[in-house]
Amino acid sequence: MTDRLGESPPSQPSPAVASEMAERERRQGPIEDYAHGEIRSYHGIVNKWLLVVYAILAVWGIYYLFTYWGGLGPGLAR
């Protein structure tokens, strides 16, 4: 049986997969499906390396602001 887009509906997962999905949902919250299940989203943690990258970019941005910000701009200083 196919739906109106010509795709067959997803089959039911095996009991092992279903229990794994239930455990994941318990830890990370409900999984939201978009685009007929092609995209899945859940609330999770942010990796530590990504937090370090954010911190380095913030420090670099403040450094750049104070070091290279050249006054009011070309032709505006009197």
C-alpha positions as protocol buffer text, in pm:
chain_id: "A"
residue {
  index: 1
  type: MET
  ca { x: 0 y: 0 z: 0 }
}
residue {
  index: 2
  type: THR
  ca { x: 137 y: 344 z: -89 }
}
residue {
  index: 3
  type: ASP
  ca { x: 39 y: 691 z: 18 }
}
residue {
  index: 4
  type: ARG
  ca { x: -63 y: 965 z: -222 }
}
residue {
  index: 5
  type: LEU
  ca { x: 301 y: 1065 z: -283 }
}
residue {
  index: 6
  type: GLY
  ca { x: 382 y: 717 z: -409 }
}
residue {
  index: 7
  type: GLU
  ca { x: 588 y: 625 z: -104 }
}
residue {
  index: 8
  type: SER
  ca { x: 522 y: 320 z: 105 }
}
residue {
  index: 9
  type: PRO
  ca { x: 448 y: 387 z: 472 }
}
residue {
  index: 10
  type: PRO
  ca { x: 730 y: 314 z: 716 }
}
residue {
  index: 11
  type: SER
  ca { x: 729 y: -36 z: 860 }
}
residue {
  index: 12
  type: GLN
  ca { x: 708 y: -100 z: 1233 }
}
residue {
  index: 13
  type: PRO
  ca { x: 1051 y: -127 z: 1400 }
}
residue {
  index: 14
  type: SER
  ca { x: 1165 y: -449 z: 1561 }
}
residue {
  index: 15
  type: PRO
  ca { x: 1123 y: -477 z: 1941 }
}
residue {
  index: 16
  type: ALA
  ca { x: 1495 y: -418 z: 1999 }
}
residue {
  index: 17
  type: VAL
  ca { x: 1494 y: -104 z: 1786 }
}
residue {
  index: 18
  type: ALA
  ca { x: 1170 y: 14 z: 1950 }
}
residue {
  index: 19
  type: SER
  ca { x: 1318 y: -20 z: 2300 }
}
residue {
  index: 20
  type: GLU
  ca { x: 1632 y: 165 z: 2189 }
}
residue {
  index: 21
  type: MET
  ca { x: 1419 y: 445 z: 2043 }
}
residue {
  index: 22
  type: ALA
  ca { x: 1214 y: 462 z: 2366 }
}
residue {
  index: 23
  type: GLU
  ca { x: 1534 y: 488 z: 2573 }
}
residue {
  index: 24
  type: ARG
  ca { x: 1670 y: 763 z: 2344 }
}
residue {
  index: 25
  type: GLU
  ca { x: 1341 y: 953 z: 2369 }
}
residue {
  index: 26
  type: ARG
  ca { x: 1351 y: 926 z: 2748 }
}
residue {
  index: 27
  type: ARG
  ca { x: 1702 y: 1078 z: 2758 }
}
residue {
  index: 28
  type: GLN
  ca { x: 1672 y: 1339 z: 2483 }
}
residue {
  index: 29
  type: GLY
  ca { x: 1302 y: 1420 z: 2470 }
}
residue {
  index: 30
  type: PRO
  ca { x: 1059 y: 1356 z: 2190 }
}
residue {
  index: 31
  type: ILE
  ca { x: 1192 y: 1320 z: 1837 }
}
residue {
  index: 32
  type: GLU
  ca { x: 1027 y: 1556 z: 1588 }
}
residue {
  index: 33
  type: ASP
  ca { x: 990 y: 1438 z: 1227 }
}
residue {
  index: 34
  type: TYR
  ca { x: 991 y: 1672 z: 928 }
}
residue {
  index: 35
  type: ALA
  ca { x: 967 y: 1604 z: 553 }
}
residue {
  index: 36
  type: HIS
  ca { x: 794 y: 1267 z: 595 }
}
residue {
  index: 37
  type: GLY
  ca { x: 1063 y: 1138 z: 832 }
}
residue {
  index: 38
  type: GLU
  ca { x: 1362 y: 1248 z: 622 }
}
residue {
  index: 39
  type: ILE
  ca { x: 1467 y: 1501 z: 890 }
}
residue {
  index: 40
  type: ARG
  ca { x: 1458 y: 1419 z: 1260 }
}
residue {
  index: 41
  type: SER
  ca { x: 1519 y: 1670 z: 1535 }
}
residue {
  index: 42
  type: TYR
  ca { x: 1550 y: 1643 z: 1911 }
}
residue {
  index: 43
  type: HIS
  ca { x: 1685 y: 1853 z: 2194 }
}
residue {
  index: 44
  type: GLY
  ca { x: 2033 y: 1738 z: 2282 }
}
residue {
  index: 45
  type: ILE
  ca { x: 2365 y: 1853 z: 2413 }
}
residue {
  index: 46
  type: VAL
  ca { x: 2617 y: 2077 z: 2240 }
}
residue {
  index: 47
  type: ASN
  ca { x: 2957 y: 1915 z: 2192 }
}
residue {
  index: 48
  type: LYS
  ca { x: 3241 y: 2054 z: 2404 }
}
residue {
  index: 49
  type: TRP
  ca { x: 3461 y: 2123 z: 2101 }
}
residue {
  index: 50
  type: LEU
  ca { x: 3183 y: 2335 z: 1951 }
}
residue {
  index: 51
  type: LEU
  ca { x: 3156 y: 2537 z: 2274 }
}
residue {
  index: 52
  type: VAL
  ca { x: 3534 y: 2594 z: 2257 }
}
residue {
  index: 53
  type: VAL
  ca { x: 3501 y: 2716 z: 1896 }
}
residue {
  index: 54
  type: TYR
  ca { x: 3224 y: 2957 z: 2001 }
}
residue {
  index: 55
  type: ALA
  ca { x: 3441 y: 3093 z: 2283 }
}
residue {
  index: 56
  type: ILE
  ca { x: 3743 y: 3139 z: 2055 }
}
residue {
  index: 57
  type: LEU
  ca { x: 3531 y: 3320 z: 1795 }
}
residue {
  index: 58
  type: ALA
  ca { x: 3387 y: 3550 z: 2063 }
}
residue {
  index: 59
  type: VAL
  ca { x: 3733 y: 3639 z: 2196 }
}
residue {
  index: 60
  type: TRP
  ca { x: 3864 y: 3693 z: 1842 }
}
residue {
  index: 61
  type: GLY
  ca { x: 3566 y: 3915 z: 1762 }
}
residue {
  index: 62
  type: ILE
  ca { x: 3627 y: 4136 z: 2066 }
}
residue {
  index: 63
  type: TYR
  ca { x: 3999 y: 4156 z: 1985 }
}
residue {
  index: 64
  type: TYR
  ca { x: 3923 y: 4250 z: 1624 }
}
residue {
  index: 65
  type: LEU
  ca { x: 3669 y: 4510 z: 1734 }
}
residue {
  index: 66
  type: PHE
  ca { x: 3918 y: 4696 z: 1951 }
}
residue {
  index: 67
  type: THR
  ca { x: 4227 y: 4646 z: 1732 }
}
residue {
  index: 68
  type: TYR
  ca { x: 4105 y: 4708 z: 1379 }
}
residue {
  index: 69
  type: TRP
  ca { x: 3790 y: 4915 z: 1417 }
}
residue {
  index: 70
  type: GLY
  ca { x: 3915 y: 5227 z: 1238 }
}
residue {
  index: 71
  type: GLY
  ca { x: 3708 y: 5503 z: 1388 }
}
residue {
  index: 72
  type: LEU
  ca { x: 3399 y: 5633 z: 1210 }
}
residue {
  index: 73
  type: GLY
  ca { x: 3482 y: 5501 z: 865 }
}
residue {
  index: 74
  type: PRO
  ca { x: 3637 y: 5639 z: 549 }
}
residue {
  index: 75
  type: GLY
  ca { x: 3568 y: 6009 z: 499 }
}
residue {
  index: 76
  type: LEU
  ca { x: 3365 y: 6054 z: 818 }
}
residue {
  index: 77
  type: ALA
  ca { x: 3639 y: 6167 z: 1058 }
}
residue {
  index: 78
  type: ARG
  ca { x: 3689 y: 6546 z: 1072 }
}
